[in-house]
Amino acid sequence: MKDLVWSNTLSVEVDEIDEDHRRLVDLFNILTHSVAEGDSPDYQEAVLDELISCTVWHFKHEERLMLRHAYEELAAHKAEHQDLINSALELQQKFLQAGKRIENEDFEFLEHWLTEHILVADMKLGAYLAEVM
Ligand SMILES: [Fe+2]
């Protein structure tokens, strides 16, 4: 599994959001390494939990900025966040039920989960915030 590499393509041009996203990318890489290196299932569980918790926190951060700056698409963006959280929680359930094993397809899912929202919805939000902040 290759590392996700931060690059300008992922930047939404708002520093405080980019910082959060970098943290999430780091955690994703920590998770792939922990599986590749055969770290204990409990350790992998802790990393997955940290990734999800950080994401929940980060979404609240974005939602606060959207409110603060009267972003018109707040409701749709927030709904997308909720869907993303739900799918991550499903993956976490699957992980726990499978005896704490993460499959390759889960990583593909997580990579897509992480980058797709940044590249579409967050780019749009970033462009708006960069104008008004
Ligand atoms: Fe977002």
Residues whose N, C-alpha, C, O or C-beta is under 5 A from the ligand:
A	BS01	LIG	E62 D122
